[in-house]
């Protein structure tokens, strides 16, 4: 029984990873607007966290983070901001692109566990979807400020504004669209998976 369950988990992770890679390397995953992009790749990460717990969420987040970093060098599309950050410091660019997505998926696994127990699967899926996009933006921008805040490039983007005001104005409609899409789609798909009994909620 345990072996069967592990095989099912690996199958689910493989499926979600495949979807994530498809989205990352086709127009399905990103909508580029200016230096930022509206990313829908947070949705498979959230679904992995819901169905597979923190480990599955972290694995999917790591794949998302790696594809995001590769866009700094034009693999799967070019990120305008990523290319500039890579030129400044490629190691910090990897950290800034990879760690926030890994951490996002890992924490979402624990978040859904808690929400499932306290609020039920339907609401748990909706809130996890929202937090997937929210935390992704929060961690991404925090890493940007922390690692590159003193660079001429980021200082030029900030333009002397308050940091919080800069973040809110910079992510703007991108973050709102990500959160709305992730909430709706993760809520619907996650709950459908729950109802189909394709996975056992993580305890």
N, C-alpha and C positions, 0 to 999 in steps of 0.2 A: 504494500500500500504506500509506504514511504517512498519507494523507488518510483512508483507510478506518479505520485504527487510531484516529485522533483523533476521528472521528465516533463510533466505538464507545465511546471514553472519555467523550465528552460525553453519550451516551445512558445510560451507566451512572451517571454523576454526576446526570443529571436524574432517573433512576429512584430513586436513593437519597435525593436531596433531596426528591422527592415523598413517599416513605415517611416521611422525617423530619418533614416538615410535617404529614402526616396524624397521626403519633404526637404531635406537639407540640400539635395543636389538637383532639385527642380524648382520651378516657381511656386510650387505648392507650399513651401515652408517659410518663405520670406516675401514681404512686400517692402521694397526699399523706398524710403522717403528721406531725402537729404542724407546726412551722415549716419543716421540710424536706420534700422529696419524693423518693421513689425514682424515679429517671429511667432509662427504657429507651432514651432517645435516644442514648446513647453507642454503641449497637449499630450503627446506620447510619453513624455517624462512623468506627467501627472498620472496617466493611466498605469504606467509601470509601478509607480509608488502605491497606487490603490490596489492593484492586483498582486503585487509581489513584495510589498513592504519596503523598508528602508534600503535593503541591499539592491533590490530591483530598481528602485528609484534612482539610487546612486549610479548604477550601471548605465541606465538610460541617460542620466544627466551627464555622465562622462562622455558618452558618444556625442551628445549635443554639444558639449564643450569643445570636444576635439574638432568637430566639423566647423564650429564657430571660429576656432583658431585658424584652421586651414584656409578660411576665407580671407585671412590677413595676407596670404600669399597667392590669392587668386584661385585656389582649389574649390570648385563648386560655386564659383561666383566671387566677386571681389567686394569686400567691405571697405568703404572709403575711410572710415575711422580706423578700422583694424589695420589697414595698410600703413597709416601714419604712425600708429602706436608701435607697430612692428619695427618700423624704421628707427624709432627712438630707442626701443629696447625690446628685442624679441623674446627674452625670457619673461619679462614683466607682462608682455602681451599674452603669452601663453597662460600665465597665472590669472590675468584679468579675464580671459575668455573661458578658461577651463574650470577653475575652482568654484566660481559662483553657480555654475550649472550643476556640478557634482554635488555641492552642498544643498542646492535647491531640491534635487531629487531625493537625497538622503533624508532631509527634514520632512519632506512631504509624506514619506512612508510613516513616520511617527505621528504626523498631524492627522492623517486619515485613520490610523488606529484609534486615536483618541476620539475623533469626531464620530466614527462608526459606533463606538460604545455609548457616547453621550447623546448623539443627535440622530442616529440612524444612517443607513447607507445613502439614501437619496440626498439628504442635506450634506452629508459628509463628502459626497462626490462633487457637489456644486461648490462648496467652500474650498475643497482641495484644488479644484480647477482655478478658482479665483486666486488663491494663494500661490499657485504655481507661477502665474504670470507676475503677480505682485512681488514675490520674493526674488524672482529672476531679475526684475528691474532694480529692486533695492540692492541686491548683492552686486549686480553688474555696475551700477553707478557708484556704489560705495567703493568698489575695487578701483574704478577709474579715478576717483578723487584721491584715494589713498596712495595709489601707485604712480599716478601721473599728474596729480594736482599741482605740482610745482613746475611742470613743464610749460614752455611757451605756448604750445598748442592748446592745452587745456585751459591755461590762464586766458588765452584769447577767446575761447568759447565762453568762459565764465563772464568775462567782460566787466569785472569789478562788482558783480552782483553778489548778493547773499547766496551761500551754497545751496540752501534749500530752495530758494527761488530759482536758481539756475537749474537744478535737477528737475523741478516741476515743469519749468518752461521748456527744457531741453527734450524730455521724454514725451511730454504733452499728449497729443492724440494717439501717438504710437502705443503708449502704455495703456491708455483707455481701451483701444481696440484689442490689444492682446488680452487684457483682463476679461473683457466682454466675451470674446471668442472662446477663451479657455474655460470660463465659467459655464457657458452654455454647452459646448461640445463635450467637455470632460464630464459634466453632470449627466448628460444624456447617454454617452457611450459607457461611462463608468457604471452607471446604474443598470444599463442593459446587460453588461457583463455580469454584474452582481445577480441580477434576476435570472440569467441563464445558467447560473451555478457553474460557470467555467473556472471559477477560482474560489478558494476558501478565504474569507476575510482574515487578515493577519491579526493574531491575538497579541 
